[in-house]
Amino acid sequence: MRSLIVAEIAEVPAVVESAFARRALFKGSSVIAVAALTTVATTARAVGAVGVFQHGVASGDPLPTAVILWTRVTVAEDATPGSGLGPATAVRWEIATDAGFGALAASGTVTASAETDHTVKVDATGLTPGQDYFYRFTAQGETSPLGRTRTAPAPDSDIDRLRLGLVSCANWEAGWFGSYRHLAARTDLDAIVHLGDYLYEYGRGKYTGRSGAVRAHDPANEIVTLTDYRTRHGQYKTDPDLMALHASVPFICTWDDHESADNSWRDGAENHDPATEGPWADRKAASTRAYLEWMPVRATRADGQVQIYRRLRFGTLAELSMLDLRSYRDEEAGPVAGWRHADDPARTITGRAQMDWLTAGLTSSPTRWKLIGNSVMVAPLMFPPLEPATTEAITTALGLPQGGITVNGDQWDGYTADRRTLFAAITDNRVSDVVFLTGDIHTSWAADLPVDPANYPGGPTAGAEFVIPSVTSSSVGDLLKMPARTASIPAEAAIQAANHHLRYVELDSHGFGVLEVTAGQTQMDWFYVLDVTDPGSGVRHGMSFAVPAGGRLEPRPAPVL
C-alpha cells in the first residue's frame, strides 16, 4: 500500500559472524564450525559478490520435520535474473546438524534451468523437530555460502518461548536495509515473519524516500512482465543485509500488494492500466511465478489457483496463520463511496474459503496463542468512533459505517462485514489469546481489538494487534517532510484521542519488531533504525507492549539485550 493515513487526512559491521559463532559455541559445536560460519557470514555480506551463488541462500516455512531450502545459480556471465539464458545445471544440496557436514540429515541433486530462472527450491524432509541445521549447495565446482535454519518443534511439545523477528515494506530506493542487518546480528530468533511488500514494483525514481532515491531500481521501468519481476527479485536478493538475514534464520512470508502492483485486488490493481500494461491476469501470473521462484515459501494449489495462506505450529505454545489478503478481496471502494459501502455484507477481503479456514483454525486450535500474519491493519481506525446511543439515527440516515467513518478503505475498515464475522467467531466461541501481526502502513501501532470501539474499554475484545513499521518505505513523518518527532506527535495524540483502543501510535520511524511468546504473555518490542540513508546506521529501542494471557495490552519496560 502506497497511500498512508496522512495522505488520506495528510560500512556493515561484522556482527553476523560473532552471532553465528556464539550460537555455535552455545550448541557445543567445534571450532571448525565457528570458522566456517564466520567465512559464510562474510561472504553473504560481500557487496557485488561474484561466482555461481551471487544471490545467497535462504530457508523458509519450517515444519517439525521439513524446511524449504533456496538458492539461485548464475551459470554463465550473461545468465542474469530474467534473462532466460544459461544451460540447465545440476545442483547438489545438503543439510546437516553440524557445520562441517559430517552428520548429513538429507541431501540430493536437482536441476536448475531457465524455466525457473535458475532458482533452486527444495523441500528438505525427514528432519528432526526443534533442531538447528546447516545447509549448503554445490554447482559447477563451487559451494554456496553456508546457511543456518531450524525446524519447528513437535506439535505436542511444550516449549518455553518462541521469538520471531517481524519486518515489512522494504523499498530499495528509499534506503538501506539496516533492519535486516540488526536482525541478522541477533542470536535468539526462531524465524523471521515477513508481512509483505518484500519489494516494490515502481520504475526508477517513481517512489522514493524522504531524501529521494538512495539507490536505483533495476530494471529502470515499472515491472510488469515475468522478466521484469525476476530482475527485480534478483536485485533485492543482492542486498548484503538481506542476504545475511536469509542465511541466518528461516523466513515465513506472505505477500501484500507491491509484490505485484499497488492496491491490488482480485481482478486488478490501482497501479495497473490494462490499456498500456496488458491484462491484469497476465501481470498477476508473472508476479506470482517470480515470487514463488525467488522466495522460500511453501505454496499449494486449490481450485487451480496458487494458495499461500497456510498455518505453522510451534508446539503447544503457538500457531501462526499466515493470510493472503490480496488474491481474493473485492476492489477497494473509492474515497467518496468507500465509507458508504464498508458495511456491505457482500464485500470481502479474505474470500469465503479463506475466512472459513481461518475461523475454523482459530476455534479449534489446541495451542495457547493464536497468531495471525495479517498484511493490512485489522484494528478499527475511525474519525470519530461514533457513540451508538447518540448517533444511531445519523448512521442509519446517512448510511455511515456503524463504527464511524473509515480513514483507509484498503484495510479491514473497508471490509467491515468480514471483520465482524471474524471477531464474532472469536468472541462467540470464547477463543482467547489471539494476536494479529501486521505490516503495510509504514508506521507502528499497538491496539486492543474491541467488538464495539465506541464502548471501549467496556465490552468484549477479539484479541490484540501489533503493527510494525516499514524497513524503509515512506512513513507519515517522511511525507510531512518535517523533523522526526515534531509534527507527528500531535497527530498521534489526536488519533489516540479519537480511538481509545489504540494504545500506541508512532508515525515517524523505520525499523522492525521482535515478538516473544511465552505461556504467560506475548510481547512486542519495536526497534527503530536511526537513519535509513546510512548503510551503517545504529538502532534504538522504541516501545514495548505485551498481552498477558487472557488479558489486554499493557506497556512493558525496554527488554534487556
TORDO-377676 format. One record per residue (C-alpha): residue in three letters; x, y, z. Coordinates in steps of 0.02 Angstrom, whole numbers, plus 32768, in hexadecimal, padded with zeros to 4 digits. Layout:
N
> residu;u;v;w
> ALA;X;Y;Z
...
! end
This chain:
561
> residu;u;v;w
> MET;8000;8000;8000
> ARG;8049;80A7;7FCC
> SER;7FC7;811E;8014
> LEU;7FDA;8141;80CD
> ILE;7F68;818D;814F
> VAL;7FB3;8238;8137
> ALA;7F88;822F;807F
> GLU;7ED7;8203;80A8
> ILE;7ECD;828C;812E
> ALA;7F8F;82C1;8105
> GLU;85E6;8002;8144
> VAL;858B;7F64;817B
> PRO;85CF;7F2B;8226
> ALA;860D;7E79;8239
> VAL;858D;7E4B;82BB
> VAL;8540;7DBE;8258
> GLU;85DB;7D53;8267
> SER;85E0;7D69;8322
> ALA;8526;7D43;832F
> PHE;853C;7CA2;82D0
> ALA;85D6;7C78;8334
> ARG;8580;7C92;83DC
> ARG;84EF;7C25;83A5
> ALA;8565;7B9D;836B
> LEU;85C6;7BA4;840E
> PHE;8527;7B9E;8475
> LYS;84F7;7B02;8417
> GLY;859E;7AB2;843D
> SER;85D9;7AB5;8389
> SER;868E;7AA9;835B
> VAL;8708;7B34;8330
> ILE;86FB;7B02;827A
> ALA;8640;7B2B;827E
> VAL;8664;7BD8;82C0
> ALA;86E8;7BF7;823B
> ALA;8674;7BB7;81B3
> LEU;85E7;7C28;81EC
> THR;8659;7CBE;81F6
> THR;868D;7CA2;8142
> VAL;85D9;7C8A;810C
> ALA;8599;7D28;815E
> THR;8626;7D8D;8111
> THR;85FC;7D45;8067
> ALA;8543;7D6A;807D
> ARG;8569;7E20;80A4
> ALA;85E2;7E3A;8014
> VAL;859F;7EC2;7FA2
> GLY;85A7;7E95;7EEA
> ALA;85C7;7DDC;7F0B
> VAL;8600;7D7A;7E73
> GLY;85F9;7CC3;7E46
> VAL;856D;7C45;7E3B
> PHE;8510;7C74;7EDA
> GLN;84FC;7D30;7EC6
> HIS;8452;7D36;7F1B
> GLY;847C;7CD9;7FB9
> VAL;8416;7C51;800D
> ALA;8372;7C51;806D
> SER;82FD;7BDF;80CC
> GLY;8247;7BEC;80FA
> ASP;81A2;7BA6;8139
> PRO;81EB;7B36;81C1
> LEU;8182;7A9E;81ED
> PRO;81B0;7A1F;8274
> THR;81FF;79AA;81F4
> ALA;821B;7A17;815B
> VAL;8259;7AC1;8120
> ILE;8267;7B18;8078
> LEU;831A;7B36;803B
> TRP;833B;7BB6;7FB0
> THR;83C4;7BFD;7F44
> ARG;83E5;7C39;7E92
> VAL;8476;7C07;7E23
> THR;84C6;7C7E;7DA6
> VAL;8502;7C00;7D26
> ALA;854B;7C7B;7CA8
> GLU;857B;7D32;7CA3
> ASP;84E3;7D61;7C3E
> ALA;846A;7CEF;7C9E
> THR;842A;7D7D;7D0A
> PRO;8380;7D79;7D5F
> GLY;82F5;7D84;7CE0
> SER;8369;7D6A;7C4B
> GLY;832A;7CBC;7C20
> LEU;83DE;7C90;7BF5
> GLY;8453;7C09;7C33
> PRO;8456;7B4C;7C2C
> ALA;83FF;7AD6;7CA2
> THR;8474;7AAE;7D31
> ALA;847A;7A27;7DB8
> VAL;8478;7A6D;7E68
> ARG;849B;7A04;7F02
> TRP;844E;7A34;7FA8
> GLU;847C;79F9;8056
> ILE;8435;7A17;8104
> ALA;8490;79DF;81A1
> THR;8491;79F5;825C
> ASP;8545;7A33;825A
> ALA;859B;7ABA;81F6
> GLY;861F;7A3E;81BB
> PHE;8597;79D3;816B
> GLY;85D7;7936;81BF
> ALA;8526;7908;81F6
> LEU;84B8;791C;815C
> ALA;83FE;791A;817E
> ALA;83C9;7921;80C8
> SER;8413;7946;801D
> GLY;83EA;793B;7F65
> THR;8405;7982;7EB8
> VAL;838D;79ED;7E55
> THR;8397;7A44;7DAC
> ALA;8394;7B00;7D9F
> SER;835E;7B43;7CF6
> ALA;831F;7BE0;7CA2
> GLU;826E;7B9C;7CB9
> THR;8278;7BD2;7D70
> ASP;82F6;7C5F;7D55
> HIS;837E;7BE8;7D95
> THR;8336;7BF0;7E44
> VAL;833C;7B55;7EB1
> LYS;82B4;7B2F;7F2F
> VAL;82BA;7A8F;7F94
> ASP;8241;7A51;8018
> ALA;82BC;79F4;8088
> THR;825B;796F;80E7
> GLY;827E;78E7;8167
> LEU;82C9;7963;81E3
> THR;82C3;7965;82A1
> PRO;824A;79DD;82F9
> GLY;8293;7A73;8353
> GLN;8341;7A58;830B
> ASP;83C2;7AD5;82CE
> TYR;8407;7AAA;8222
> PHE;848A;7AE9;81A8
> TYR;8471;7ADE;80EC
> ARG;84D1;7B01;804C
> PHE;84CB;7AEA;7F90
> THR;854F;7AB7;7F12
> ALA;8550;7AD9;7E56
> GLN;85D4;7AEB;7DCE
> GLY;865D;7AC4;7E4A
> GLU;862B;7B4F;7EC3
> THR;85DB;7B43;7F6F
> SER;855B;7BC1;7FA9
> PRO;8563;7C2A;8046
> LEU;8530;7BC4;80DE
> GLY;8480;7BDA;811F
> ARG;8435;7BB7;81C8
> THR;8381;7B85;81E4
> ARG;8315;7B34;8268
> THR;827F;7AC0;8264
> ALA;81E2;7AE3;82C8
> PRO;81C9;7A81;836A
> ALA;815B;79E7;836C
> PRO;80A1;7A10;8375
> ASP;808E;79C4;8422
> SER;812C;7A0F;846E
> ASP;8126;7A8E;84FA
> ILE;819F;7B19;84D0
> ASP;81CC;7BAA;8541
> ARG;81CD;7C32;84BE
> LEU;81C4;7C62;8408
> ARG;8220;7CFB;83C9
> LEU;81FC;7D44;831C
> GLY;8244;7DD7;82BD
> LEU;81BD;7E3A;8260
> VAL;81DB;7EA5;81C4
> SER;817C;7EF0;8133
> CYS;8182;7F74;80AB
> ALA;8236;7F7B;806D
> ASN;8249;7FF7;7FDE
> TRP;82F6;7FE9;7F8D
> GLU;82F8;809E;7F53
> ALA;82C0;80E9;7FF9
> GLY;8355;80AE;805F
> TRP;83C9;8027;809D
> PHE;8385;7F8C;80F0
> GLY;83D3;7FA9;819B
> SER;8342;7F4F;81F0
> TYR;8379;7EAE;819E
> ARG;842C;7ECA;81D7
> HIS;83FA;7EE3;828C
> LEU;8388;7E4A;828A
> ALA;8413;7DE1;823D
> ALA;8484;7E13;82CD
> ARG;840F;7DC5;834D
> THR;842A;7D15;838D
> ASP;837D;7CF6;83D6
> LEU;8301;7CF0;8346
> ASP;82A1;7C55;8310
> ALA;8263;7CA1;826D
> ILE;8243;7D42;820E
> VAL;818F;7D6A;81E2
> HIS;8187;7DD9;8148
> LEU;80DB;7E28;813E
> GLY;80E4;7E64;808B
> ASP;812A;7EE4;8013
> TYR;81CE;7E85;800A
> LEU;81F0;7EED;7F6E
> TYR;81A1;7F7E;7F0E
> GLU;8169;7F81;7E5B
> TYR;8183;8039;7E2C
> GLY;81F4;8079;7DA6
> ARG;8296;80CF;7DD0
> GLY;827A;816F;7E34
> LYS;81BC;815E;7E39
> TYR;81AA;8132;7EF2
> THR;823E;815F;7F5E
> GLY;825B;819B;8010
> ARG;8269;823C;8072
> SER;8312;8261;8021
> GLY;82E9;8220;7F74
> ALA;8334;8182;7F2B
> VAL;83C3;8140;7F94
> ARG;83E5;80B9;7F10
> ALA;8396;8090;7E68
> HIS;831C;8007;7E3D
> ASP;833D;7F87;7DB4
> PRO;82F2;7F7E;7D38
> ALA;82D7;8039;7D1F
> ASN;8223;8022;7CE7
> GLU;818F;7FF0;7D52
> ILE;818E;7F33;7D5C
> VAL;8100;7EE2;7CFB
> THR;8142;7E47;7CA1
> LEU;818C;7DA5;7CE4
> THR;8238;7DE1;7CAF
> ASP;821D;7E83;7D0F
> TYR;81E5;7E2E;7DAF
> ARG;8274;7DB2;7DA9
> THR;82F1;7E3F;7D90
> ARG;82AD;7EA2;7E24
> HIS;82AC;7E09;7E96
> GLY;835F;7DE7;7E62
> GLN;8394;7E98;7E8E
> TYR;8347;7E92;7F3C
> LYS;839C;7DEB;7F5F
> THR;8446;7E3F;7F47
> ASP;842D;7EB4;7FDB
> PRO;84B5;7E7F;8056
> ASP;844A;7E96;80F1
> LEU;83B9;7E34;80A8
> MET;8431;7DAB;8070
> ALA;847A;7D9E;8120
> LEU;83CD;7D94;8170
> HIS;8390;7D10;80F6
> ALA;842C;7CA8;8119
> SER;8415;7CB1;81D6
> VAL;835F;7C85;81F8
> PRO;82C6;7C3E;819B
> PHE;8246;7CB8;8152
> ILE;8188;7CA8;815B
> CYS;8140;7D1C;80D7
> THR;80A0;7D5B;808C
> TRP;8089;7DD8;8001
> ASP;802D;7E7D;8009
> ASP;800F;7EE8;7F6F
> HIS;80B8;7F28;7F32
> GLU;80F6;7E7B;7F07
> SER;807D;7E90;7E75
> ALA;803A;7F44;7E6F
> ASP;7FFD;7FC8;7EE9
> ASN;7F50;7FAE;7F33
> SER;7F35;7F0A;7ED9
> TRP;7E94;7EA9;7EE9
> ARG;7E46;7E0D;7E9C
> ASP;7E32;7E50;7DEC
> GLY;7EA7;7EE4;7DE0
> ALA;7F0D;7F68;7E39
> GLU;7F0C;8023;7E4F
> ASN;7FBB;8028;7E04
> HIS;7F8F;7FC5;7D68
> ASP;7F4E;8009;7CC3
> PRO;7F0F;7F7F;7C50
> ALA;7F15;7FF5;7BBC
> THR;7FD2;800A;7BC8
> GLU;8009;7F78;7C35
> GLY;7F9E;7EEB;7BF3
> PRO;7F23;7E79;7C4E
> TRP;7F30;7E75;7D0B
> ALA;7F28;7DB7;7D09
> ASP;7FCB;7DB0;7CA6
> ARG;8024;7E29;7D1B
> LYS;7FE5;7DCF;7DB6
> ALA;801C;7D28;7D70
> ALA;80CA;7D6E;7D4B
> SER;80DF;7DB9;7DF8
> THR;80A0;7D1A;7E4C
> ARG;8114;7CAB;7DE8
> ALA;81AC;7D16;7E0E
> TYR;817D;7D21;7EC6
> LEU;816D;7C65;7ED7
> GLU;8212;7C4B;7E7B
> TRP;8274;7CC8;7EE3
> MET;8226;7CB5;7F91
> PRO;8239;7C23;800D
> VAL;817D;7C0E;801A
> ARG;811B;7B6B;801C
> ALA;8085;7B8A;7FAB
> THR;7FF8;7B15;7F7A
> ARG;7F70;7B16;7EF6
> ALA;7EB6;7B19;7F15
> ASP;7E34;7B1F;7E89
> GLY;7EBF;7B43;7E0D
> GLN;7EFD;7BDC;7E6D
> VAL;7F9E;7BF3;7ECF
> GLN;7F7A;7BF5;7F89
> ILE;7FF6;7C41;8004
> TYR;7F87;7C53;809C
> ARG;7FC3;7BCC;8111
> ARG;7FDE;7B9F;81C7
> LEU;807D;7B77;8227
> ARG;8080;7B31;82D7
> PHE;8101;7B44;8360
> GLY;80DE;7ABB;83DE
> THR;804E;7AD9;8454
> LEU;8082;7B8E;846A
> ALA;804D;7BE4;83C9
> GLU;8002;7BD1;831E
> LEU;8023;7C4F;8293
> SER;7FA0;7C66;820B
> MET;7FE9;7CC5;8177
> LEU;7F63;7D1F;8111
> ASP;7F59;7D54;805B
> LEU;7EF0;7DF3;8056
> ARG;7F0E;7E23;7FA0
> SER;7EDF;7D8E;7F35
> TYR;7E28;7D80;7F68
> ARG;7DF1;7E2E;7F9D
> ASP;7D73;7E9E;7F47
> GLU;7DB1;7F43;7F02
> GLU;7DCB;7FCC;7F81
> ALA;7D3B;8046;7F79
> GLY;7D68;80F7;7F46
> PRO;7D85;8181;7FC6
> VAL;7CD6;81C9;7FB2
> ALA;7C71;8129;7FAC
> GLY;7CE7;80C1;8016
> TRP;7C9D;80EB;80BF
> ARG;7BED;80D0;807B
> HIS;7C16;801F;8041
> ALA;7C89;7FE7;80CD
> ASP;7BFC;7F88;8123
> ASP;7BBF;7F31;8084
> PRO;7BB3;7E78;80B5
> ALA;7BDA;7E46;8001
> ARG;7C87;7E96;8009
> THR;7D18;7E27;803D
> ILE;7DD1;7E3B;8063
> THR;7DF5;7D82;8082
> GLY;7D7F;7D26;800E
> ARG;7D08;7CA4;8056
> ALA;7D7D;7C0F;8052
> GLN;7E0B;7C6A;80AC
> MET;7D94;7CB0;812F
> ASP;7D4D;7C03;8151
> TRP;7DFE;7BBE;815E
> LEU;7E33;7C49;81D4
> THR;7D9D;7C42;824A
> ALA;7D9F;7B83;824E
> GLY;7E57;7B86;827C
> LEU;7E41;7C07;8304
> THR;7DAD;7BB1;8355
> SER;7E00;7B06;8355
> SER;7EB4;7B35;837A
> PRO;7F05;7ACD;8405
> THR;7F8D;7B4F;8426
> ARG;7F92;7BD6;84AA
> TRP;7FB1;7C65;8430
> LYS;7F5F;7C80;8388
> LEU;7FCC;7CF3;831E
> ILE;7F8F;7D39;8279
> GLY;8006;7D7A;81F4
> ASN;7F9C;7E05;81AD
> SER;7FD6;7E78;8122
> VAL;7F60;7F0B;8144
> MET;7F23;7F56;81E6
> VAL;7E8B;7F03;8236
> ALA;7E72;7F7C;82C8
> PRO;7DE7;7FFB;82A8
> LEU;7E2B;80A7;827D
> MET;7D9C;8121;8277
> PHE;7D7D;81DB;827F
> PRO;7D20;81E6;82F2
> PRO;7CED;8142;8345
> LEU;7C33;815F;834D
> GLU;7BD2;814A;83EF
> PRO;7B41;80D2;83CB
> ALA;7AC8;8126;8444
> THR;7AD5;81D0;83F1
> THR;7AFD;81AA;833C
> GLU;7A90;8116;830C
> ALA;7A18;8187;82AE
> ILE;7AA7;81DE;8254
> THR;7AFC;813D;821F
> THR;7A57;80F8;81E0
> ALA;7A24;8195;8182
> LEU;7ACD;81B5;8133
> GLY;7B04;8102;811C
> LEU;7BA1;8118;8183
> PRO;7BFF;807E;81BF
> GLN;7BCA;804D;826F
> GLY;7C78;806E;82B6
> GLY;7C94;811A;8269
> ILE;7CDE;815C;81C8
> THR;7D70;80F4;818C
> VAL;7E13;814A;8161
> ASN;7E5F;80C1;80F5
> GLY;7DEE;804C;8093
> ASP;7E84;7FE2;8060
> GLN;7E87;7F9A;8110
> TRP;7E06;7F2B;8165
> ASP;7DA8;7FD0;8184
> GLY;7D70;7FC6;80CF
> TYR;7D2B;7F16;80E7
> THR;7CD3;7F1F;818F
> ALA;7C5D;7E8D;816F
> ASP;7CF3;7E17;8165
> ARG;7D3B;7E65;8203
> ARG;7C97;7E4E;8260
> THR;7C91;7D99;8228
> LEU;7D41;7D7B;8264
> PHE;7D2D;7DD5;830A
> ALA;7C88;7D7C;832A
> ALA;7CD9;7CD3;830C
> ILE;7D5D;7CFE;838D
> THR;7CEC;7D47;8413
> ASP;7C54;7CD5;83FC
> ASN;7CC4;7C3C;840C
> ARG;7D26;7C89;849C
> VAL;7DCB;7C7A;8440
> SER;7E50;7CCF;84A9
> ASP;7F00;7D0C;848A
> VAL;7EF0;7D42;83D5
> VAL;7F76;7DB9;8394
> PHE;7F7B;7E06;82E7
> LEU;8027;7E30;829F
> THR;801C;7EB6;821A
> GLY;8086;7F1D;81A1
> ASP;8052;7F88;810C
> ILE;803B;8039;8150
> HIS;80F1;8067;8172
> THR;80CD;809A;8225
> SER;80C2;8049;82D2
> TRP;8023;8020;8333
> ALA;7FE8;7FB8;83C6
> ALA;7F2D;7F9D;83D3
> ASP;7EAD;7F3E;8436
> LEU;7E26;7EFE;83C1
> PRO;7D7C;7F2C;8407
> VAL;7CDF;7EE6;83B9
> ASP;7C91;7F91;83D4
> PRO;7D17;801A;83D1
> ALA;7C9E;809E;840F
> ASN;7C89;8043;84B5
> TYR;7D41;801D;84D3
> PRO;7D83;7FF7;8554
> GLY;7CDB;7FA9;8578
> GLY;7C9C;7F13;8518
> PRO;7CF8;7E7C;84D3
> THR;7D97;7E7E;846C
> ALA;7DCC;7E03;83E5
> GLY;7E84;7E0C;8410
> ALA;7F10;7E87;83F0
> GLU;7F74;7EC7;835C
> PHE;8029;7EF9;8348
> VAL;8055;7F5E;82AB
> ILE;810B;7F6F;827C
> PRO;815A;8000;821C
> SER;81A7;7FF6;8170
> VAL;825A;7FC3;8152
> THR;8271;805C;80E3
> SER;81CD;808C;808D
> SER;818F;813D;80AD
> SER;813C;815B;8155
> VAL;80C0;81E3;817F
> GLY;8151;8249;81C3
> ASP;81AF;8234;811F
> LEU;811A;8271;80BC
> LEU;8105;8308;812E
> LYS;81BE;8330;8111
> MET;81CD;8373;81C1
> PRO;8253;8346;8240
> ALA;822E;82A1;8296
> ARG;81C6;82A9;8335
> THR;8181;8356;8312
> ALA;80E3;8365;82A8
> SER;80BA;82AE;82BD
> ILE;80A8;82B7;837A
> PRO;8004;831C;837D
> ALA;7FC3;82AF;82F0
> GLU;7FE4;8213;8358
> ALA;7F8D;8261;83ED
> ALA;7EF5;828F;8385
> ILE;7EE7;81E0;833D
> GLN;7EED;8192;83EA
> ALA;7E72;8210;8430
> ALA;7DF3;81DB;83AD
> ASN;7E1C;8121;83B7
> HIS;7E34;80EF;846C
> HIS;7E5F;803B;8442
> LEU;7EFF;8074;83E9
> ARG;7F7C;8067;8477
> TYR;8017;8098;8414
> VAL;802E;80FC;8374
> GLU;80D5;8132;832A
> LEU;80D0;8181;827D
> ASP;8186;81AC;825A
> SER;8203;8120;826D
> HIS;8240;808F;8203
> GLY;8274;7FEB;824E
> PHE;8238;7F40;8283
> GLY;81E4;7EDF;830E
> VAL;8218;7E4F;837C
> LEU;8189;7DE5;83BF
> GLU;81A6;7D75;8456
> VAL;811E;7CF5;847E
> THR;811A;7C9B;8525
> ALA;808C;7C42;8580
> GLY;806E;7CDC;85E9
> GLN;8072;7D67;8566
> THR;809A;7D9E;84B6
> GLN;810A;7E36;84AD
> MET;8139;7EA7;841B
> ASP;81D7;7F0F;8421
> TRP;81E6;7F97;839D
> PHE;8294;7FC7;8362
> TYR;82B8;805E;82F5
> VAL;834A;8077;827E
> LEU;8396;8122;8297
> ASP;83AE;8151;81DF
> VAL;837A;80E5;814A
> THR;83E9;814C;80D7
> ASP;8483;8113;813A
> PRO;84B6;805F;810E
> GLY;8509;804C;81B8
> SER;8480;809D;8220
> GLY;8467;806E;82D5
> VAL;83C4;803B;8326
> ARG;8362;806C;83C1
> HIS;82D6;801E;8426
> GLY;8232;8077;8409
> MET;81A8;8029;8472
> SER;816F;7F84;84BD
> PHE;80BD;7F46;84DA
> ALA;8081;7E9C;8513
> VAL;7FDE;7E3D;8516
> PRO;7FD2;7DD3;85B3
> ALA;7F7B;7D2C;8599
> GLY;7EC0;7D4F;85A3
> GLY;7EDE;7E0A;85B1
> ARG;7EF0;7EAD;8554
> LEU;7F85;7F15;851F
> GLU;7FFD;7F55;85A4
> PRO;809D;7FBB;858C
> ARG;8141;7F67;85B8
> PRO;81F1;7FA9;85DD
> ALA;8279;7F9C;855B
> PRO;82BB;7EEB;8546
> VAL;8365;7EBB;858A
> LEU;83D1;7E91;84F4
! end
